[in-house]
Amino acid sequence: MKKPAVTTTLFAICALLITACGGGNTTTNTVTTTTTTGVSGSIPIGIAFAQTSNVALLGQEGVAGAKIAEKYFNDKGGINGTQFKLIFQDASGDEAGAINAFQTLINKDKVVGIIGPTLSQQAFSADPIAERAKVPVVGASNTAKGIPEIGDYIARVSSSVAVVAPNSVKAALKQNPSIKKVAVFFAQNDAFNKSETEIFQKTVKDLGLELVTVQKFQTTDTDFQSQATNAINLKPDLAIISGLAADGGNLVRQLRELGYKGAIIGGNGLNSSNVLSVCKALCDGVMIAQAYSPEHPGEINAAFRKAYVDQFKKEPPQFSAQAFAAVQVYVEALRALDTKSKISTIPLEKLRTELNKEILAGKYNTPLGEIAFTPVGEVIQKDFYVAQIKMEKDGSTGKFAFIK
């Protein structure tokens, strides 16, 4: 099923403009894929996650999941006896960083495909680079509306916010049926959070609740006194926050410090154990919809969970599980392709195209549960959850307790 070409073209133009105006960034958007020989040695798969900037709180969780997957699948024989190697490039926290990472992975590292970037905002600029080069991309944390539609080579294992976000609002109402008035906060400079807040606001209205205010902020903000005070004065029963771990955690903290006692829902950007170090004891009670549960049954999740707990001494978060699943998709698709024709004999450009077809055709039993893809690259997933942060008495450590 061919995706709309006009969408890819528009995003590609946007990517070019963003890079041209990106300050000290001098990397061009010219994509050259001249390799004609097959892949020799370890098979390179690119990882473009944020390892620096305020987005690193999320990106580092993705890196952790990907590295666990690399060891797990290579220990089991890799790609039919051939090892694969993850090539990491720091996508930082902005569009230029993601574009640079994609350019390097495609042109210098000669990867067969890419996992990333961390943010949907980055994906709308970087994915068209891969699309034009005909390099498959599997998004592991991109949930904004329209990501798979960027192009034929773009897919994701992260379920759309439209599917996941409403679950947390329904869970909050189940816990407290007296909720009537809702305040919404969102980061207006981020594509995902703008997409997510639209879903949250629609859900609030569809459930017959009163949306008393919509407060905007930036992902780089640290002071939310004005927005928090404006909302508290309207006496909401529920606050919904679409931001990232750092800014969202600070907003949670400041709402509580100013005396807000109602329920709080965090969006997918707060779906990280790293948020606990930001709002600490005041994180307690925040509800967040999930596309992953450490308790999901199955051998693959049990192995992933054990490896993560052994290394980090805590339960694995959603972003780590999704990164593991994205690596798994590449591994199983490459195995299937290799049984048809040895990967080492396929020219890189053709290998990328055939791999993309194999990815979309496959079915995968991952830590997220059984997943597959629609013809346009949207993930098909059936299991979803809602968790509530439960902080320990020390006020610094806590966990995501899943609501039954």
C-alpha positions in Angstrom: 0.0 0.0 0.0 1.7 3.2 -1.2 1.8 6.0 1.3 0.9 9.5 0.1 3.9 10.9 -1.7 2.9 14.5 -1.0 3.3 13.9 2.8 6.9 12.7 2.4 7.7 15.6 0.1 6.4 18.2 2.6 8.2 16.7 5.5 11.4 16.5 3.5 11.1 20.2 2.6 10.5 21.0 6.3 13.6 18.9 7.2 15.7 20.9 4.8 14.5 24.2 6.1 15.1 23.2 9.7 18.7 22.2 9.1 19.3 25.3 7.0 18.2 27.5 9.9 19.8 25.4 12.7 22.5 27.8 13.8 26.0 26.2 13.9 24.8 23.0 12.1 26.7 22.7 8.8 25.7 19.2 7.9 23.9 19.1 4.5 20.8 17.0 3.7 22.4 15.4 0.6 21.8 11.7 0.9 24.2 9.4 -1.1 23.9 5.7 -0.9 26.5 4.4 -3.4 27.4 1.1 -1.7 26.8 -1.7 -4.2 28.4 -4.6 -2.3 26.7 -6.8 0.3 27.1 -6.4 4.0 30.2 -8.1 5.3 31.1 -8.8 8.9 28.6 -7.8 11.7 25.3 -6.4 10.3 25.0 -2.8 11.3 21.7 -1.5 12.7 21.5 2.2 13.6 20.2 3.7 16.8 19.4 7.4 16.9 18.4 8.2 20.5 18.9 11.3 22.5 21.9 10.8 24.8 22.4 14.5 25.6 20.1 17.4 26.3 16.9 17.4 28.4 15.6 14.6 26.2 18.4 12.2 27.4 16.2 11.1 30.3 14.1 9.3 27.8 16.8 8.5 25.3 18.9 6.7 27.8 16.1 4.3 28.6 15.9 3.5 24.9 19.7 2.9 24.8 19.4 0.5 27.7 16.7 -1.6 26.1 18.5 -1.7 22.8 21.8 -2.9 24.4 20.0 -5.6 26.3 18.4 -6.8 23.0 21.8 -6.7 21.2 23.3 -9.1 23.8 20.2 -11.3 24.1 19.8 -11.9 20.4 23.5 -12.2 19.5 23.9 -14.8 22.3 21.2 -16.7 20.5 23.0 -16.7 17.2 22.4 -13.3 15.9 21.2 -13.4 12.3 21.4 -17.1 11.5 24.9 -17.3 12.8 26.1 -13.8 11.8 26.4 -11.2 14.6 24.7 -7.8 14.3 26.1 -4.6 15.8 24.1 -1.6 17.0 25.7 1.7 15.9 24.7 4.5 18.2 24.5 8.1 17.2 23.3 10.9 19.6 20.2 12.5 18.2 20.2 15.0 21.0 16.9 16.8 21.7 16.2 18.8 18.6 15.5 18.3 14.9 19.0 19.2 13.8 20.5 16.6 16.1 18.2 13.9 14.8 18.9 14.8 11.2 22.7 14.7 11.8 22.4 11.3 13.4 20.3 9.9 10.5 22.8 11.4 8.0 25.7 9.8 9.7 24.1 6.4 10.1 23.0 6.3 6.5 26.0 7.7 4.7 29.0 6.9 7.0 28.0 3.9 9.1 26.1 2.3 6.2 23.4 0.8 8.5 20.7 -1.5 7.1 18.1 0.4 9.0 17.5 2.8 11.8 15.7 2.8 15.2 14.7 6.2 16.4 14.7 9.1 16.9 13.5 9.7 20.5 10.9 12.4 19.9 8.0 12.6 17.4 9.1 16.3 16.8 12.4 15.0 15.6 10.9 12.2 13.5 8.9 14.6 11.4 12.2 16.2 10.3 14.6 13.2 10.3 12.4 10.4 8.9 12.1 12.0 5.5 15.9 11.8 5.2 15.7 8.0 5.5 12.6 7.9 3.3 14.4 9.6 0.5 17.4 7.3 0.9 15.1 4.2 1.1 16.4 3.2 4.5 13.9 1.5 6.9 13.1 3.3 10.1 11.3 1.7 13.1 10.3 4.3 15.7 10.5 3.1 19.3 9.0 6.1 21.1 7.3 8.2 18.4 3.5 8.2 19.1 2.3 11.4 17.5 -0.4 11.2 14.8 1.0 10.9 11.3 4.4 9.3 11.9 4.0 6.1 9.8 2.4 8.2 7.0 5.7 10.1 6.5 6.7 7.4 4.0 6.9 3.9 2.8 10.0 3.1 4.8 8.7 4.5 8.2 7.1 2.2 10.8 6.9 2.2 14.6 6.5 -0.2 17.5 5.2 2.6 19.7 1.4 2.7 19.6 -0.4 5.9 18.7 -1.2 8.3 21.5 -4.8 8.2 20.2 -5.0 4.6 21.3 -3.1 4.9 24.6 -3.9 8.3 26.2 -7.7 7.9 26.8 -7.1 4.9 29.1 -5.6 7.0 31.8 -8.5 9.4 31.9 -10.9 6.5 32.2 -8.8 5.0 35.0 -8.9 8.3 36.9 -12.6 8.4 36.7 -12.9 4.9 37.8 -10.8 5.7 40.9 -12.7 9.0 41.6 -16.1 9.2 39.9 -16.6 12.7 41.4 -14.1 14.3 39.0 -15.9 17.0 37.0 -13.4 19.8 36.2 -10.2 19.3 34.3 -7.1 21.5 33.7 -4.9 20.6 30.8 -1.2 21.6 30.5 1.0 20.9 27.4 4.4 21.7 25.9 3.5 23.8 22.8 7.0 23.5 21.2 6.8 19.7 20.8 4.9 17.9 18.1 4.1 14.9 20.2 2.7 16.9 23.1 0.6 19.0 20.8 -0.8 15.8 19.3 -1.3 14.2 22.7 -3.1 17.1 24.3 -5.6 17.1 21.4 -6.4 13.5 22.3 -6.7 14.3 26.0 -8.9 17.3 25.4 -11.2 15.4 23.1 -11.4 12.5 25.7 -12.3 15.0 28.5 -15.1 16.4 26.4 -16.3 13.0 25.2 -16.6 11.9 28.8 -18.8 14.9 29.7 -16.2 16.6 31.8 -15.6 20.3 32.0 -12.3 21.6 30.5 -11.7 24.7 32.7 -8.4 25.8 31.3 -5.6 24.9 28.9 -2.2 26.1 30.0 0.9 26.1 27.6 4.6 25.9 28.3 7.9 25.0 26.7 9.8 21.7 27.2 12.8 23.9 28.3 10.8 25.7 31.0 11.6 25.2 34.7 9.3 27.7 36.3 5.5 26.9 36.1 4.3 29.1 38.9 2.1 31.2 36.6 0.4 28.2 34.8 0.0 26.3 38.0 -1.6 29.2 39.9 -3.9 30.1 37.0 -5.2 26.5 37.0 -5.5 26.0 40.7 -7.6 29.2 41.0 -10.2 27.4 38.9 -10.4 24.5 41.3 -9.9 21.5 39.0 -10.4 17.9 40.2 -8.0 16.6 37.6 -4.8 18.0 36.0 -3.5 16.4 32.8 0.1 17.1 31.7 1.6 16.5 28.3 5.4 17.2 28.5 8.7 15.4 29.0 10.2 13.9 32.1 12.1 17.0 33.2 9.5 19.8 32.5 6.6 17.5 33.3 8.1 16.4 36.6 8.8 20.0 37.6 5.2 20.9 36.8 3.9 18.1 39.0 6.1 19.2 41.8 5.1 22.9 41.6 1.4 22.1 41.4 1.7 20.1 44.6 3.9 22.8 46.3 1.2 25.4 45.5 -1.4 23.3 47.2 -3.1 21.4 44.4 -4.6 18.2 45.9 -6.5 16.7 43.0 -5.6 13.8 40.7 -2.8 14.2 38.1 -2.4 12.3 34.8 0.9 12.4 33.0 1.3 11.8 29.3 3.7 9.5 27.6 6.6 11.9 28.0 6.4 11.3 31.8 6.4 7.6 31.3 9.9 7.2 32.7 11.3 6.3 36.0 13.6 9.3 35.5 10.6 11.5 36.4 10.9 10.3 40.0 14.1 12.1 40.6 12.5 15.4 39.4 9.2 15.5 41.5 10.4 12.9 44.1 7.8 12.4 46.9 5.4 14.7 45.1 5.2 12.2 42.2 3.1 10.0 44.3 -0.3 9.2 42.8 0.4 10.4 39.2 -1.3 8.1 36.7 0.2 7.3 33.3 -1.2 5.1 30.5 1.2 2.3 29.4 1.9 0.3 26.3 4.0 -2.2 28.3 3.9 -4.1 31.6 6.8 -5.9 33.2 4.3 -8.5 34.2 3.2 -9.4 30.7 3.4 -13.2 30.3 5.8 -14.8 27.9 9.4 -16.1 27.7 10.7 -13.1 25.8 9.4 -10.6 28.3 10.6 -12.7 31.2 14.1 -12.7 29.7 14.1 -9.0 29.0 12.8 -8.2 32.5 15.4 -10.3 34.2 18.2 -8.8 32.2 17.0 -5.3 33.0 16.5 -5.9 36.7 19.8 -7.6 37.0 21.6 -4.6 35.5 19.6 -1.7 36.9 18.0 -3.1 40.0 14.5 -1.8 39.1 11.7 -2.8 36.8 12.1 -2.0 33.1 10.2 1.1 31.8 8.1 1.3 28.6 10.8 3.1 26.5 13.3 0.3 27.2 10.8 -2.4 26.3 9.9 -0.6 23.1 13.5 -0.2 22.1 14.1 -3.9 22.8 11.1 -4.7 20.6 12.4 -2.5 17.8 15.7 -4.4 17.8 13.8 -7.7 17.8 11.8 -6.6 14.8 15.0 -6.0 12.8 16.6 -9.3 14.0 13.6 -11.4 13.1 13.1 -9.7 9.8 16.8 -10.0 8.9 16.6 -13.7 9.8 13.6 -14.3 7.6 15.3 -12.4 4.7 18.5 -14.3 5.1 16.8 -17.7 4.8 15.5 -16.5 1.4 18.8 -15.1 0.1 22.1 -14.7 2.0 22.3 -11.1 3.3 26.0 -11.0 2.5 25.3 -11.4 -1.2 22.6 -8.6 -1.4 23.8 -5.1 -2.4 23.1 -2.7 0.5 20.5 -0.6 -1.4 18.5 -3.6 -2.3 19.0 -5.1 1.2 17.4 -2.1 2.8 14.4 -2.3 0.4 13.9 -6.0 0.9 14.3 -5.6 4.7 11.6 -2.9 4.8 9.2 -5.3 3.1 10.1 -8.1 5.5 9.6 -5.9 8.5 6.1 -4.9 7.5 5.1 -8.5 6.7 6.2 -10.0 9.9 4.6 -10.9 13.2 6.6 -10.6 16.4 6.2 -11.9 19.9 7.9 -9.1 21.9 8.0 -7.9 25.5 5.1 -5.7 24.4 3.1 -8.7 23.5 2.3 -9.9 20.0 2.7 -7.1 17.5 2.5 -6.7 13.7 2.3 -3.8 11.3 -0.4 -2.4 9.0 0.6 -1.8 5.4 1.5 1.8 6.2 3.7 0.8 9.2 1.4 1.4 12.1 1.9 -1.1 14.9 -0.9 -3.5 15.7 -0.9 -4.2 19.5 -3.7 -5.4 21.7 -2.4 -5.1 25.3 -2.4 -1.7 27.2 -2.3 -0.7 30.8 -2.4 2.2 33.3 0.1 2.6 36.1 0.2 4.9 39.1 3.4 6.1 40.7 3.9 4.8 44.2 6.7 6.5 46.1 8.6 4.9 48.9 8.8 6.5 52.4 12.3 7.8 51.6 10.7 10.2 49.1 13.3 9.5 46.4 12.6 6.0 45.2 9.3 4.6 43.8 7.7 2.4 41.2 5.0 2.3 38.6 2.2 0.2 40.2 -0.2 -1.2 37.6 -3.9 -0.6 38.1 -5.9 -3.8 37.7 
